[in-house]
Amino acid sequence: MLSKNVKLDLHEAAFSGNVGLLRLLLDQGEDPDGRSLHGQTALHRASMNGNLDCARILISYGAQTHMQDQAGCTPLHYAAGNGHLVLVKWFIHEVDVNLTPKSNKERTPRMLAKRNGHSKVAHFLAEMENKQSGFSWLGSP
């Protein structure tokens, strides 16, 4: 039997990387896009800690990658802002997320990565943004 705090349990499983509990809750019908009081989904929580396995599972159960929380942040904002390069690369190469969503404070994932000292993530995102826009320092693509 599930507890009354299933949403909290799902979010905590995603945050802590508890794949077994995450699958159990999703198999029992928990909404992968259920929101916390701050508007976060389990995918936001998995992204905060760089839990790639949990992110994969959530997306396989239909979790949406574009959802913004009350601060206007997407899961990519949290992955980038916390320096989780592997998860950022996966979101971009495998899930095809929007590279430049803006938070309520007009910050993109790259801005958060740079602000928080995650230069490798910021550099990777800048490269992907340039590639997407067709910009090249060497001239036309």
N, C-alpha and C positions, 0 to 999 in steps of 0.2 A: 504494500500500500504506500502511495506517495504521501509525503508530508504536505502541509498547507503552504510551505515555502518552496514549492517546486521551482519557481522561476529563480529564486535566490540560489537553490541547489544547482540548477543548470548553469547559472552564471559563475558560481564558485568552481564547479567542475571544469568549465572552460578556462577560467583564470588559472587554476592550479594544475591544469594538464591531466586531470583525471578522466582519461579516455573511456574507461569502463563505465563509470557513473554517467558520463555524458551520453554514451550510446544507450544505456538503460533508460534514462529519462526521455530521450528522443524516441526510442522504440515504444515507450508507453504513451506517446502522443504529445509530449511537451512541445510548444511552439518554439522553433529555433529563432524566431524573430521577436519573442516576448521581451518586453522592455522593463527595465528597472525604473525606480523613481526618477532617475536622472536621464531617462530615455535611452539608456544603453542596452544593447542586445548581448547575447552570449558571445557573438563574434567580436564585438568591441572588447569584451573582457579577455578573450583568448589572445587578441592582438596586443593588448597591453603587456602581456608576458611573453609574447613571441611563440605561443603554442601552435605551431604549424599543424600538428596532427589533429588538434581540436578544431582548428579552422577548416581543415579539409573535411572533417566529419560534418561540421555544421553546414557547410556549403552543399555537401552531398544530401543533406536533409532539407535543402531549400532555403537556407539563410541568405539574406540579401546583403550584398557588399556595399551598397550605396547609402544605406540608412545612416542618418545623422542623429546624434544624441542632442541633449538640450544645449550643449555648447557648440553644436554645429559640426562636430567631429565625426568622421567616418572611421571604420576600422583601420584604413590606411593611415590616417592621422596618428593613431595610437601606435601602430607598428613602427612608423617612421620616427615619431617623437621619442620613442623609447629605444631606438637604435637596433631594431630587429631586421637586419638586412636580408636574411634568408626569407623571412615572411614577406617583406616588401617585394622582393624579386618574384616570389610565388604569386602574390596578388597581381602583379603587372604582367608576368609572362603566362601564367596559367589561368587566371581568372579574368584578366582584361578589365581592371577597374579604372575609373577616372583618375588620372594622375594629379589633377589640380583642383580638387574640390576645396572650397573655402569654408572655414569655420565662421562662427558668428563674429569673431575678431578679425576676419579676412585673412586668416593664416592658412597656407597650403601645407600638405604633409612635408614638403621639402623645407619650408620655412621653419617648421617645428623641429625637424631633424637638425638643421643648422643651429637654431637657437639653443638646442639642448646638447650641442657639442658632438653630434653624430655625423662627422664629416664624410665618412664613406657612404652613408645612406643619402645624405644631401647631394653628394657628387653623383651617385647613381641616378637619383631622381632627376637631377638637372640634365644628365645625359639622355634619359628617357624622354623628358619633356622636349629637348632639342630634336631628338630623333622623330618624335611625333609631329612636331611642327615643321620638320624639313629643314631646320636651321643647321648650318654648318659654319664653323670658323674658317673653313677652307674655301668657302664659296658655295655655289649652288650644289645641291645633292646630285 
